[in-house]
Amino acid sequence: MADTINTYNEKSLHAALKSWYAREGGEVEVPVDGYVVDVVRPGLLIEIQTGNFSKIKNKLLALSEAHDVLLVYPVPVQKWLITPVGGGKPGSGRTTSAKKPSRRKSPKCGTAEEIFRELVRLPPTLIRRPTFSIEIAFTHEDELRHYDARKGWRRRGWVSDDRILLDVVDRRRFTCPADFAALLPAALPVDFTTTDLARALHRPRWLAQKMAYCLREMEVIEQVGHRKRSYLYRRV
């Protein structure tokens, strides 16, 4: 990369990605058809969403009626967790003032399949529009966290305060259903369940279920029967 981004401010990841995509001849925060678009390049509207696609569903549907629209979704392939000294956990026995925060590398590595976490919140058939495409921006990030047992019960007490973009290391664009079909593992049997898909991906079954739903709606796979209590799918 020509330069590395490290912007510590509110909504840091979104703001930094806007700047990154605007480098290639774009303008930021431009009014278009009653909406404010993150980045506008000649012939292309770019919307950046770090989570919850349902918030921009109507915006994407409306804008892609008359414009070429690119939805950008960041997936961290390397992430460092930044926490107060002691993590802020009760009983840690350490104070957080006058000490540098802790920084450790997360063992998790994001993959392209992460897109299905949010894609279920859009009509998956939107990808059939020739005016709409999705791009995954693979990133290196810092994540600022603090411990709150009540608010962070889903993540063992940890609450994410901000995500800081360090670099964009790769990108992958999806312009049609066939691009998403390429995410199906080659090792899948001809007829498979979401359990088979989860094992082949080495990912949790709930993510495989979201993936199967989206690919079925895109007519990339079809439901062909049952195996015990599970649906059977087959590539179209």
C-alpha positions as CSV (number, residue, x, y, z in Angstrom):
1,M,0.0,0.0,0.0
2,A,1.2,3.5,-0.8
3,D,0.3,4.7,2.7
4,T,-1.0,3.2,5.9
5,I,-4.1,4.7,7.6
6,N,-4.3,5.0,11.3
7,T,-7.1,7.5,12.2
8,Y,-8.2,7.6,15.8
9,N,-11.5,9.4,15.9
10,E,-15.2,8.6,16.1
11,K,-16.5,6.0,13.7
12,S,-12.8,5.5,12.8
13,L,-13.1,2.5,10.5
14,H,-15.9,3.9,8.4
15,A,-14.2,7.3,8.1
16,A,-10.8,5.8,7.2
17,L,-12.4,3.5,4.5
18,K,-14.2,6.5,3.0
19,S,-10.8,8.3,2.7
20,W,-9.2,5.2,1.3
21,Y,-11.8,4.7,-1.4
22,A,-11.9,8.4,-2.2
23,R,-8.2,8.4,-3.1
24,E,-9.0,7.1,-6.5
25,G,-10.7,10.2,-7.8
26,G,-13.7,10.2,-5.5
27,E,-15.7,12.8,-3.4
28,V,-17.1,12.0,0.0
29,E,-20.5,12.7,1.5
30,V,-22.3,13.6,-1.8
31,P,-26.1,14.1,-2.0
32,V,-27.6,11.8,-4.7
33,D,-31.3,11.3,-5.2
34,G,-32.2,12.3,-1.7
35,Y,-29.5,10.2,0.0
36,V,-26.0,11.1,1.1
37,V,-23.5,8.7,-0.5
38,D,-20.2,7.9,1.2
39,V,-18.0,8.1,-1.9
40,V,-18.9,9.2,-5.4
41,R,-16.6,8.4,-8.3
42,P,-17.3,9.1,-12.0
43,G,-20.0,6.5,-12.8
44,L,-20.0,4.8,-9.4
45,L,-21.6,5.3,-6.0
46,I,-19.7,3.6,-3.1
47,E,-21.4,2.8,0.2
48,I,-19.3,1.5,3.1
49,Q,-21.0,-0.5,5.8
50,T,-19.1,-2.1,8.7
51,G,-22.2,-4.0,9.9
52,N,-26.0,-4.3,9.9
53,F,-26.9,-4.2,6.2
54,S,-30.6,-3.7,7.1
55,K,-29.9,-0.1,7.9
56,I,-29.0,0.7,4.3
57,K,-31.2,-1.8,2.5
58,N,-33.7,0.8,1.2
59,K,-30.9,3.1,0.2
60,L,-29.2,0.4,-1.9
61,L,-32.4,-0.7,-3.5
62,A,-33.3,2.9,-4.5
63,L,-29.9,4.0,-5.7
64,S,-29.2,0.9,-7.7
65,E,-32.3,1.5,-9.8
66,A,-30.5,4.3,-11.6
67,H,-26.9,4.2,-10.7
68,D,-24.0,1.7,-10.4
69,V,-23.6,1.0,-6.7
70,L,-20.7,-0.7,-4.9
71,L,-21.2,-1.9,-1.3
72,V,-18.0,-2.2,0.6
73,Y,-17.8,-4.5,3.7
74,P,-14.5,-4.7,5.7
75,V,-13.3,-8.1,7.0
76,P,-10.2,-8.1,9.3
77,V,-7.7,-10.8,8.4
78,Q,-5.5,-9.6,11.2
79,K,-6.7,-7.8,14.3
80,W,-5.0,-6.5,17.4
81,L,-7.1,-6.2,20.6
82,I,-6.4,-3.0,22.6
83,T,-7.7,-3.1,26.3
84,P,-6.9,-1.2,29.5
85,V,-4.2,-2.7,31.6
86,G,-5.8,-5.5,33.5
87,G,-8.6,-5.5,30.9
88,G,-10.9,-3.6,33.3
89,K,-12.0,-6.9,34.7
90,P,-13.1,-6.9,38.3
91,G,-10.4,-8.4,40.6
92,S,-7.6,-7.9,38.1
93,G,-5.7,-6.1,40.8
94,R,-4.2,-3.6,38.5
95,T,-4.9,0.1,37.9
96,T,-5.5,1.5,34.4
97,S,-4.3,5.1,35.0
98,A,-0.8,6.1,34.0
99,K,-0.2,2.8,32.2
100,K,-0.2,2.0,28.5
101,P,-3.1,-0.2,27.3
102,S,-2.5,-3.8,26.5
103,R,-2.2,-4.8,22.8
104,R,-2.4,-8.4,21.7
105,K,-3.0,-10.1,18.4
106,S,-6.3,-11.9,18.0
107,P,-6.2,-15.5,17.0
108,K,-9.1,-15.1,14.7
109,C,-8.6,-14.5,11.0
110,G,-11.6,-13.3,8.9
111,T,-12.5,-14.9,5.6
112,A,-14.8,-14.0,2.7
113,E,-17.6,-16.1,4.1
114,E,-18.0,-13.4,6.8
115,I,-20.1,-11.5,4.2
116,F,-23.0,-13.8,4.8
117,R,-23.4,-12.6,8.4
118,E,-24.9,-9.4,6.9
119,L,-26.0,-10.5,3.4
120,V,-29.0,-12.2,4.9
121,R,-30.3,-8.7,5.9
122,L,-30.5,-7.7,2.2
123,P,-32.5,-9.3,-0.5
124,P,-29.8,-11.7,-1.7
125,T,-31.3,-11.4,-5.2
126,L,-30.1,-7.8,-5.3
127,I,-26.7,-9.2,-6.6
128,R,-28.5,-10.1,-9.8
129,R,-28.9,-6.4,-10.7
130,P,-26.2,-5.4,-13.2
131,T,-26.0,-2.1,-11.4
132,F,-25.1,-3.6,-7.9
133,S,-21.9,-5.2,-6.7
134,I,-20.3,-6.0,-3.3
135,E,-16.6,-5.7,-2.4
136,I,-14.9,-7.2,0.6
137,A,-12.0,-5.1,1.9
138,F,-9.6,-7.4,3.8
139,T,-8.1,-5.3,6.5
140,H,-5.6,-5.1,9.3
141,E,-7.2,-3.4,12.3
142,D,-6.9,-2.4,15.9
143,E,-10.0,-3.0,18.0
144,L,-10.5,-0.9,21.2
145,R,-12.3,-2.8,23.9
146,H,-13.4,-2.6,27.5
147,Y,-14.9,-5.1,29.9
148,D,-18.5,-4.8,30.9
149,A,-20.1,-8.1,32.0
150,R,-23.7,-6.8,31.5
151,K,-23.3,-5.2,28.1
152,G,-20.8,-7.7,26.7
153,W,-22.5,-10.9,27.7
154,R,-22.4,-12.2,24.2
155,R,-18.6,-11.8,24.0
156,R,-17.6,-13.0,27.5
157,G,-18.0,-9.5,28.8
158,W,-16.0,-7.7,26.2
159,V,-17.4,-4.6,24.5
160,S,-16.0,-3.2,21.3
161,D,-15.6,0.6,21.4
162,D,-14.0,1.3,18.1
163,R,-12.2,-0.3,15.1
164,I,-9.1,1.4,13.7
165,L,-8.0,0.8,10.2
166,L,-4.3,0.0,9.8
167,D,-4.3,-1.1,6.2
168,V,-6.3,-2.5,3.4
169,V,-4.3,-5.6,2.3
170,D,-6.6,-7.1,-0.4
171,R,-10.1,-6.8,-2.0
172,R,-12.5,-9.2,-3.5
173,R,-15.5,-8.1,-5.6
174,F,-18.7,-9.9,-6.3
175,T,-20.8,-8.8,-9.3
176,C,-23.1,-11.7,-9.8
177,P,-24.3,-14.9,-8.2
178,A,-21.5,-17.0,-9.8
179,D,-19.0,-15.0,-7.8
180,F,-20.6,-16.1,-4.6
181,A,-20.8,-19.7,-5.9
182,A,-17.0,-19.8,-6.0
183,L,-17.1,-19.7,-2.1
184,L,-18.5,-23.2,-2.0
185,P,-15.8,-25.6,-1.0
186,A,-14.7,-28.1,-3.7
187,A,-14.8,-30.9,-1.1
188,L,-18.5,-30.7,-0.6
189,P,-20.5,-33.9,-1.6
190,V,-23.0,-33.6,-4.5
191,D,-25.9,-33.4,-2.0
192,F,-25.0,-31.7,1.3
193,T,-26.5,-30.2,4.5
194,T,-25.5,-27.1,6.3
195,T,-23.6,-29.4,8.7
196,D,-21.5,-30.6,5.7
197,L,-21.0,-27.1,4.6
198,A,-19.8,-25.9,8.0
199,R,-17.3,-28.8,8.3
200,A,-15.9,-28.1,4.8
201,L,-15.5,-24.4,5.6
202,H,-14.3,-25.0,9.2
203,R,-16.8,-22.5,10.3
204,P,-19.8,-22.6,12.7
205,R,-23.1,-24.1,11.5
206,W,-25.0,-20.9,12.0
207,L,-22.8,-19.2,9.4
208,A,-23.3,-22.1,7.0
209,Q,-27.0,-21.7,7.4
210,K,-26.9,-18.1,6.5
211,M,-24.7,-18.9,3.5
212,A,-27.1,-21.6,2.3
213,Y,-30.1,-19.3,2.6
214,C,-28.3,-16.6,0.5
215,L,-27.0,-19.0,-2.1
216,R,-30.4,-20.6,-2.5
217,E,-32.1,-17.2,-3.0
218,M,-29.4,-16.4,-5.6
219,E,-30.3,-19.8,-7.3
220,V,-26.7,-20.9,-6.9
221,I,-27.9,-24.0,-4.9
222,E,-31.2,-25.7,-4.7
223,Q,-33.0,-27.6,-2.0
224,V,-33.4,-31.3,-3.2
225,G,-34.7,-33.1,-0.1
226,H,-34.0,-34.0,3.5
227,R,-31.5,-36.0,5.5
228,K,-33.1,-36.8,8.8
229,R,-34.1,-33.3,10.0
230,S,-31.8,-31.3,7.8
231,Y,-32.4,-29.9,4.3
232,L,-30.3,-31.3,1.5
233,Y,-28.8,-28.9,-1.1
234,R,-27.1,-29.3,-4.5
235,R,-25.2,-26.9,-6.7
236,V,-27.3,-25.6,-9.6
